[in-house]
Amino acid sequence: MSVRGLFIAVVAAVAIRPKLWPVSLATMWRMTPKRWWARSPYVPVPDGDYLRFRLMTMYGGDGSGDPRRIGTDVVAWLDWCRSWKSTA
């Protein structure tokens, strides 16, 4: 799956859940490479190699997965992050 396809799947899954917006923005910021504005593409997105590694460790094989499942898994993870942060 391309980085763009992954981004679209995740945004579509998170967009309808406003309670996850703050934690998703904070998480995206933490995963953004340092000095992202100095390298093309000039957008604050995680490195493609990092995303491939994370997908491979989550889904095995080459890391390809159903975009709907990836969106659902990211929502579950963000919900966990949100609840964990509130208990800390």
MDTraj code that builds the backbone (N, CA, C; nanometers):
import mdtraj as md
import numpy as np

residues = "MET SER VAL ARG GLY LEU PHE ILE ALA VAL VAL ALA ALA VAL ALA ILE ARG PRO LYS LEU TRP PRO VAL SER LEU ALA THR MET TRP ARG MET THR PRO LYS ARG TRP TRP ALA ARG SER PRO TYR VAL PRO VAL PRO ASP GLY ASP TYR LEU ARG PHE ARG LEU MET THR MET TYR GLY GLY ASP GLY SER GLY ASP PRO ARG ARG ILE GLY THR ASP VAL VAL ALA TRP LEU ASP TRP CYS ARG SER TRP LYS SER THR ALA".split()
xyz = np.array([
    [0.0846, -0.1174, 0.0000],
    [0.0000, 0.0000, 0.0000],
    [0.0889, 0.1233, 0.0000],
    [0.0499, 0.2213, -0.0772],
    [0.1276, 0.3448, -0.0840],
    [0.1047, 0.4291, 0.0410],
    [0.1957, 0.5199, 0.0646],
    [0.1816, 0.6112, 0.1783],
    [0.0545, 0.6933, 0.1614],
    [0.0267, 0.7347, 0.0385],
    [-0.0947, 0.8130, 0.0125],
    [-0.2205, 0.7311, 0.0437],
    [-0.2238, 0.6052, -0.0008],
    [-0.3385, 0.5193, 0.0273],
    [-0.3566, 0.4956, 0.1760],
    [-0.2464, 0.4767, 0.2456],
    [-0.2508, 0.4584, 0.3900],
    [-0.3045, 0.5838, 0.4580],
    [-0.2556, 0.6991, 0.4155],
    [-0.2997, 0.8260, 0.4728],
    [-0.4500, 0.8449, 0.4527],
    [-0.4989, 0.8169, 0.3327],
    [-0.6415, 0.8329, 0.3032],
    [-0.7251, 0.7382, 0.3885],
    [-0.6821, 0.6134, 0.4025],
    [-0.7560, 0.5164, 0.4834],
    [-0.7632, 0.5596, 0.6293],
    [-0.6524, 0.6085, 0.6816],
    [-0.6489, 0.6501, 0.8222],
    [-0.7313, 0.7768, 0.8435],
    [-0.7164, 0.8750, 0.7557],
    [-0.7933, 0.9996, 0.7696],
    [-0.9425, 0.9706, 0.7608],
    [-0.9833, 0.8852, 0.6679],
    [-1.1251, 0.8514, 0.6546],
    [-1.1785, 0.7857, 0.7817],
    [-1.0988, 0.7006, 0.8440],
    [-1.1428, 0.6321, 0.9656],
    [-1.1468, 0.7259, 1.0858],
    [-1.0526, 0.8191, 1.0936],
    [-1.0436, 0.9087, 1.2096],
    [-1.1355, 1.0302, 1.1947],
    [-1.1629, 1.0722, 1.0731],
    [-1.2403, 1.1951, 1.0487],
    [-1.3782, 1.1923, 1.1130],
    [-1.4384, 1.0767, 1.1235],
    [-1.5734, 1.0681, 1.1800],
    [-1.5725, 1.0471, 1.3315],
    [-1.4554, 1.0572, 1.3918],
    [-1.4417, 1.0391, 1.5368],
    [-1.3709, 1.1598, 1.5986],
    [-1.4438, 1.2691, 1.6204],
    [-1.3806, 1.3921, 1.6712],
    [-1.3057, 1.3745, 1.8030],
    [-1.3467, 1.2795, 1.8860],
    [-1.2770, 1.2609, 2.0141],
    [-1.1327, 1.2136, 1.9944],
    [-1.1022, 1.1593, 1.8760],
    [-0.9665, 1.1120, 1.8485],
    [-0.8805, 1.2156, 1.7769],
    [-0.9375, 1.3271, 1.7365],
    [-0.8611, 1.4266, 1.6620],
    [-0.7397, 1.4773, 1.7394],
    [-0.7543, 1.5176, 1.8676],
    [-0.6357, 1.5687, 1.9385],
    [-0.5232, 1.4654, 1.9502],
    [-0.5570, 1.3428, 1.9871],
    [-0.4527, 1.2409, 2.0027],
    [-0.3935, 1.2024, 1.8672],
    [-0.4727, 1.2064, 1.7614],
    [-0.4176, 1.1731, 1.6293],
    [-0.3218, 1.2812, 1.5813],
    [-0.3537, 1.4074, 1.6073],
    [-0.2621, 1.5157, 1.5694],
    [-0.1331, 1.5096, 1.6508],
    [-0.1459, 1.4829, 1.7806],
    [-0.0264, 1.4717, 1.8651],
    [0.0608, 1.3545, 1.8211],
    [-0.0019, 1.2437, 1.7863],
    [0.0725, 1.1263, 1.7410],
    [0.1403, 1.1532, 1.6079],
    [0.0685, 1.2168, 1.5173],
    [0.1283, 1.2496, 1.3878],
    [0.2487, 1.3417, 1.4063],
    [0.2363, 1.4380, 1.4961],
    [0.3466, 1.5302, 1.5215],
    [0.4688, 1.4560, 1.5756],
    [0.4461, 1.3588, 1.6657],
    [0.5578, 1.2820, 1.7228],
    [0.6287, 1.1967, 1.6182],
    [0.5548, 1.1507, 1.5179],
    [0.6136, 1.0646, 1.4151],
    [0.6733, 1.1435, 1.2990],
    [0.6567, 1.2744, 1.2994],
    [0.7076, 1.3573, 1.1906],
    [0.8593, 1.3696, 1.2009],
    [0.9302, 1.3469, 1.0908],
    [1.0766, 1.3591, 1.0944],
    [1.1211, 1.5019, 1.1265],
    [1.2338, 1.5131, 1.1919],
    [1.2907, 1.6449, 1.2195],
    [1.3238, 1.7138, 1.0875],
    [1.3063, 1.8431, 1.0847],
    [1.3345, 1.9267, 0.9664],
    [1.2621, 1.8770, 0.8411],
    [1.1356, 1.8384, 0.8582],
    [1.0577, 1.7881, 0.7456],
    [1.0436, 1.8923, 0.6357],
    [1.0501, 2.0186, 0.6707],
    [1.0332, 2.1259, 0.5728],
    [1.1542, 2.1400, 0.4799],
    [1.2644, 2.0743, 0.5138],
    [1.3863, 2.0867, 0.4340],
    [1.3995, 1.9770, 0.3276],
    [1.3078, 1.8795, 0.3280],
    [1.3157, 1.7680, 0.2332],
    [1.1838, 1.7521, 0.1593],
    [1.1956, 1.7099, 0.0350],
    [1.0764, 1.6804, -0.0439],
    [1.0235, 1.5431, -0.0029],
    [0.8952, 1.5224, 0.0061],
    [0.7868, 1.6185, -0.0103],
    [0.7784, 1.7087, 0.1121],
    [0.7403, 1.8297, 0.0920],
    [0.7422, 1.9304, 0.1978],
    [0.6141, 1.9258, 0.2805],
    [0.5859, 1.8106, 0.3345],
    [0.4697, 1.7916, 0.4212],
    [0.5138, 1.7119, 0.5439],
    [0.4501, 1.7350, 0.6577],
    [0.4915, 1.6671, 0.7815],
    [0.4345, 1.5256, 0.7928],
    [0.4877, 1.4338, 0.7141],
    [0.4432, 1.2945, 0.7206],
    [0.5606, 1.2061, 0.7623],
    [0.5311, 1.0949, 0.8291],
    [0.6386, 1.0034, 0.8679],
    [0.7122, 0.9492, 0.7458],
    [0.8344, 0.9104, 0.7662],
    [0.9169, 0.8541, 0.6599],
    [0.8542, 0.7251, 0.6063],
    [0.8601, 0.7055, 0.4761],
    [0.8032, 0.5864, 0.4133],
    [0.8633, 0.4571, 0.4652],
    [0.9947, 0.4554, 0.4905],
    [1.0599, 0.3350, 0.5448],
    [1.0066, 0.3017, 0.6836],
    [0.9826, 0.4049, 0.7647],
    [0.9276, 0.3838, 0.8984],
    [0.7872, 0.3237, 0.8886],
    [0.7048, 0.3784, 0.8001],
    [0.5693, 0.3258, 0.7847],
    [0.5705, 0.1813, 0.7354],
    [0.6568, 0.1505, 0.6395],
    [0.6673, 0.0127, 0.5906],
    [0.7088, -0.0819, 0.7037],
    [0.8047, -0.0393, 0.7855],
    [0.8480, -0.1201, 0.8991],
    [0.7319, -0.1450, 0.9952],
    [0.6569, -0.0406, 1.0275],
    [0.5449, -0.0555, 1.1206],
    [0.4383, -0.1486, 1.0642],
    [0.4101, -0.1376, 0.9343],
    [0.3101, -0.2249, 0.8723],
    [0.3578, -0.3698, 0.8673],
    [0.4867, -0.3897, 0.8408],
    [0.5409, -0.5258, 0.8379],
    [0.5354, -0.5901, 0.9760],
    [0.5644, -0.5129, 1.0806],
    [0.5603, -0.5697, 1.2152],
    [0.4172, -0.5939, 1.2612],
    [0.3225, -0.5200, 1.2072],
    [0.1826, -0.5380, 1.2470],
    [0.1141, -0.6499, 1.1686],
    [0.1350, -0.6517, 1.0366],
    [0.0608, -0.7449, 0.9518],
    [0.1450, -0.8585, 0.8955],
    [0.2758, -0.8542, 0.9158],
    [0.3630, -0.9586, 0.8642],
    [0.3839, -0.9476, 0.7142],
    [0.4666, -1.0352, 0.6618],
    [0.4931, -1.0362, 0.5178],
    [0.5468, -0.9038, 0.4689],
    [0.4893, -0.8557, 0.3611],
    [0.5342, -0.7281, 0.3047],
    [0.4619, -0.6089, 0.3667],
    [0.3727, -0.6341, 0.4615],
    [0.3032, -0.5257, 0.5292],
    [0.1786, -0.4772, 0.4599],
    [0.1435, -0.5393, 0.3480],
    [0.0223, -0.4951, 0.2796],
    [-0.0984, -0.5467, 0.3566],
    [-0.1986, -0.4669, 0.3599],
    [-0.3195, -0.5044, 0.4306],
    [-0.4393, -0.4330, 0.3720],
    [-0.5551, -0.4756, 0.4117],
    [-0.6788, -0.4137, 0.3665],
    [-0.6875, -0.2733, 0.4259],
    [-0.7051, -0.1701, 0.3435],
    [-0.7111, -0.0332, 0.3959],
    [-0.8176, -0.0141, 0.5036],
    [-0.9317, -0.0829, 0.4903],
    [-1.0360, -0.0691, 0.5933],
    [-0.9877, -0.1263, 0.7256],
    [-0.9155, -0.2371, 0.7190],
    [-0.8633, -0.2971, 0.8421],
    [-0.7576, -0.2066, 0.9048],
    [-0.6723, -0.1502, 0.8218],
    [-0.5692, -0.0604, 0.8736],
    [-0.6340, 0.0593, 0.9415],
    [-0.7361, 0.1171, 0.8791],
    [-0.8076, 0.2293, 0.9399],
    [-0.8690, 0.1911, 1.0733],
    [-0.9313, 0.0739, 1.0791],
    [-0.9921, 0.0253, 1.2033],
    [-0.8860, 0.0025, 1.3104],
    [-0.7740, -0.0559, 1.2717],
    [-0.6660, -0.0807, 1.3675],
    [-0.6068, 0.0497, 1.4203],
    [-0.5906, 0.1488, 1.3341],
    [-0.5369, 0.2779, 1.3783],
    [-0.6345, 0.3450, 1.4738],
    [-0.7643, 0.3369, 1.4455],
    [-0.8645, 0.3941, 1.5360],
    [-0.8574, 0.3255, 1.6722],
    [-0.8468, 0.1936, 1.6740],
    [-0.8366, 0.1208, 1.8015],
    [-0.7114, 0.1624, 1.8774],
    [-0.6008, 0.1764, 1.8056],
    [-0.4757, 0.2174, 1.8698],
    [-0.4851, 0.3598, 1.9241],
    [-0.5434, 0.4522, 1.8462],
    [-0.5585, 0.5902, 1.8933],
    [-0.6514, 0.5970, 2.0136],
    [-0.7562, 0.5153, 2.0131],
    [-0.8467, 0.5117, 2.1281],
    [-0.7723, 0.4616, 2.2514],
    [-0.6854, 0.3612, 2.2339],
    [-0.6040, 0.3130, 2.3449],
    [-0.5104, 0.4237, 2.3937],
    [-0.4455, 0.4938, 2.3008],
    [-0.3557, 0.6042, 2.3382],
    [-0.4315, 0.7100, 2.4176],
    [-0.5512, 0.7413, 2.3726],
    [-0.6339, 0.8428, 2.4397],
    [-0.6694, 0.7982, 2.5811],
    [-0.7103, 0.6734, 2.5983],
    [-0.7477, 0.6258, 2.7313],
    [-0.6250, 0.6095, 2.8205],
    [-0.5129, 0.5662, 2.7635],
    [-0.3915, 0.5502, 2.8421],
    [-0.3417, 0.6847, 2.8925],
    [-0.3477, 0.7855, 2.8068],
    [-0.3032, 0.9192, 2.8453],
    [-0.3892, 0.9736, 2.9592],
    [-0.5186, 0.9426, 2.9577],
    [-0.6068, 0.9957, 3.0615],
    [-0.5865, 0.9255, 3.1954],
    [-0.5247, 0.8075, 3.1955],
    [-0.5013, 0.7380, 3.3218],
    [-0.3627, 0.7655, 3.3785],
    [-0.2764, 0.8255, 3.2984],
    [-0.1389, 0.8508, 3.3432],
    [-0.1321, 0.9708, 3.4347],
])
top = md.Topology()
chain = top.add_chain()
for i, resn in enumerate(residues, 1):
    res = top.add_residue(resn, chain, resSeq=i)
    for name in ("N", "CA", "C"):
        top.add_atom(name, md.element.get_by_symbol(name[0]), res)
traj = md.Trajectory(xyz[None], top)
